[in-house]
Amino acid sequence: MRYAVIGTPIEHSQSPWIHRCFAAQLGEHIDYAPLQAPLDGFAACARRAD
């Protein structure tokens, strides 16, 4: 499965690491990445991530 956390700023987010650890405990492999989005470009960034 593929997941993302989108925001500005995003470098500090621990969300991808936390979710990958949780998935590993369940024996699942997930793709969870941080995506930098401009303040006025959230929707466009989310569409590109699909």
Secondary structure, 3 states (H helix, E strand, C coil): CEEEEEECCCCCCCHHHHHHHHHHHCCCCCEEEEEECCCCCHHHHHHHHC
